[in-house]
Amino acid sequence: MNNTSIAASAITPRLPMPAALPAQAKSFRLPPRPAFSLTSVAQNELLGALPRAALEGLFEELELVELPFGKELFVYGSKLDYVYFPTTAIVSLLYVMEDGATTEIAVVGHEGVVGMSLLSGERAMCSAVVQSAGYGYRLKTSSLREAFSQGGTLPQLLMRYTNALFAQMAQNAVGGRHSSIEQKLCRWLLDRLDRSPSNELKVTQELISIMLGVRRESITAAAGKLQDEGLIHYRRGNITVLDRSGLEQYAGECYKVAKTEYDRLLVDVARC
């Protein structure tokens, strides 16, 4: 089962995303390169939850990779050669329509995995683009399938994570239809905050508008409203979250459902 395999009838096979990214955001720099070690690998929560023996069994197959802003990990219809376990990077899963319009359907950071493919010859059903520069570990999908077939903790973790990811996709779809622009923005910011080391996010309003599939002017107005209410502080290219609990209340169910599912995943991971 591929964690990106959901219906995509409105997508054409090869529609590039990076060309749509705002130019000023491309200046975001990578943090210092970490050492390649079991401790570094364990920064990814799925890998870190594996028993020591299982993690050591994968260690020689894992490759530490730079994930710069805007890098395509795969596009719709492409062969999934690698699976990625982000540690400090944040990756967006995207739908790109025939007219070039883009919508983010999910986001993955240190809690998850991107491009999971358990069947030989599977193709990607969406695109994956690095949205926040950082690092991660990649593994050949053939190696993942071999490790999965051996049973143990790894298959349990991956299946539980897939359930949590689907919950996020479903909630984003519902929220996209029934939530206000302010609620969508709050949810989007909280999703990043959950996967970032601080309350400061390097992001432009143009990028947010692309990810949410709305006009930039709508994001400007919504961000201004949240700033007036003391929830965030915005300056060009940076958003600082001042009141997380206020953002959560504002976002409501738009954020709560998926967050509850991820919290349940962490509890399950701790029991593995």
N, C-alpha and C positions, 0 to 999 in steps of 0.2 A: 504494500500500500504506500502511495506517495503522499507526503503531507501537503503537497500542493495540488493534488488531483481532485478538484471540484469543478462543477460545470463551468464551461467557458465558451459558450456558443457565440458570444459577441466579439471574440478576440481573433485576430488574424495571426498566422504563424510567426511572423518576425517583424515586430514593431519596436524599434529601439526606444528606451527610456531616457538615457543620459542626456540626449540632445535637449530634452525638455527641462533639465535642471537649471536653476538660475546660476549665471556665471559667477556672481560674487560668492556663492556658497562653495565653489570649487577650490577656494583658497584655504579651506579648513585643513589643518595639518594633522598627521598621525602623531600619537603620543610616543614616547621612547619605546623601543622594541624590548619586550620582556625576554628573559632567559627561557630556553626550551627545557622545561623540567616537569616532573609530575605535579609540583605545586602550581605551576603556571597552567597546566592542562586542567587542573581541578577548578580553575576559575569559571569554567563552564559548569553549571550546576548539574547537568545530566552526567557528564564525565566524572565530576567530583563525587557523584552518588554511587558510582560503581565500586564494588569491592576491590581492594588493592590488587588482588591477583588478576581480576578482569581488566583493570586499567593498565596494568603492566603488560598484559597480553596485547593491548591495542597500541601501546606507546610507540613501538618501532614503526608502526604504520601511519601514525599521525604526523602531519607536517604543519609547522607554525607558518602562517602566511599573513602578510600585510593586507588589510582590507581598506583601501583608500576610499574617500567619498566618491560616489558615482560609479564605482566598479560594478559591472554586471557579473553576477555569479552564474546566472543562466537566464535564458529567455524562453518564452512560450514555444513549445515544440522542439526544444533542443534536448539532446541526450544528456542524462544526468550522470556524469562521470565521477563527480565528487559530492560528498556531503560535508557541510560546514558546521562547526561548533564555535560560534562566536564567544569571545571572552570579554573584550572591551568594545567591539564594534556593534553597531545596530543595523539590522538589515530589514528592508521593506519588501514585502511580497505585493506585487502590483498586477493590475489588469490594465492593458493598454488597448483602447478601442481603435477601430478603423480610421477614425478622424484624428487620432493622436491623443485624445483625451485619456488621462490617467487617473486611476483611483487605487488607493492603498487598501488591500483587503486584510492584511495582518502585519505585525511587526515582531521581529525575533531578536533577542539579545543574548546575554549570558545564561539565560534560563533554558535555552532551547537549541534547536538544530534546524538547518536549512537544507532542503534538497534530498530528504530521505527517500530512497528508492530501494524497495525490497524485491522487486521483480526485474529480471534481466530485460533490457530493452525499453524500459519505461521512459516516457517523455514528459518534460515539464509542462504543467497546465497553467502556469503564470510566469511572470518574470521576477527575479530577485535582484535588488540593487542595494548596495551599501549606502545607508543614509547618514550614518555617523561613523567617521573614520576610527579605526582601531585595529585590533588583531583577532585572530581566531585560529582554529586548527581544522585542517581538512583531512578527509579520509576517503580513499577510493571506495566507490559504492560496492565494488566486488568484495572488498575487505569487510565492509559493514554487513553485507549479506551473509558472509561466511561466519562472522561473529554472532549474528542474529540466529543463525541455524543451530548454534551450539546451545541455545537456551540460556537459562540463568536470569540474572538481574537485568541485563541490557534490553531484551525484548519487552520486559515489563515496563521499564522506564520509557522506552520509545512509544509504546502503545498508549501509556497514560499521557505522555506529552502530546501525542496526536489528538487525543480527546480534548485537551485544554486548548490546543491551537484551533480546532474546529469550533469550539465555543467562542473563541475570540472572533473568528470569521463570521459566525452567525450573528453575534451581537453587533459587529460593525455593519453588517447588512441591514439589520433592523434599525440600528441607530441612524444610519444614513437616510432612511426613509422617514423616521418619526421624530428625530431629535432636532433641536434648534442649532444654528451655527455656533452659538456660544457653548452648548453642550458638547458638540463635536470637537470643538477646539480644546475644551477642558479634558475630554477623554484622550485626545491625541497627545496633549502635553503630559498627562499622567502616565500614558503608555511609555513615553520616553524617560520620564522621571524614574520609573520602576527599573529601567535598564541602564541608568546613568549613575556615575559616582557622586554627583553633586546636584544641587537644585538649580544650576545654571545650564541652560541648553543653548548651543550654538546653532541657530536656525533662523532662516529668513521667512517673512510672511509670504513671499512668493512661493517658497518651497512648500509651506504648509498648505497653501491654496491648491497646489498641484496634487499633493497627497490626498487631500480631502475632496478634490474634484469640484471646487467652488471658486467664485471670482475672488481675486486678491482684495478687492475693495471690501468684500464681506468679512474677510479675515481681519483687515485693518480695523473695521468697525467693532468686531467682536473682541479683538485684543484690547482696543481702547476702553471698552466697557469693563473688561476684567481688570484692567489697570486702574480704572477709576474706582473700582470696588476694593482695591488693595490686595487682589489675589496674585497679581504678577507685576513685574517691572519689565518694560520692553525698551531696548535701545537697538539700533540697527545691527542685525545679525546675532543678537543675544536676547534670550528671555530668561529672567530669573523668577522662579516660583517663590512667592512670599508666604502663601497660605495654602498648604497642600489640602488640609481638611476642607477648606472652603471650596477648592476646585472639585474635590470628590462630591461634596454636597451639590454643587452646581451641575456636575456631569450626571449624577443620579444613576439610573439603571444602565445608561449608555456605557458606563465604565464598570459598574459594580459586578455584573454577571460574569464577565470574563475574568475579572480579578479574583472573584470567589473560586472559580475553577482552577486558576493558577495556584492559589493558596492551598487548595485541596491537593494539587499535584505535589507541592512541597511537603505536605504531610505524608503523602504516599511514598515520596522519595526517601524521607527519613526512616520509613519502616522497612525499606528494601535492604 
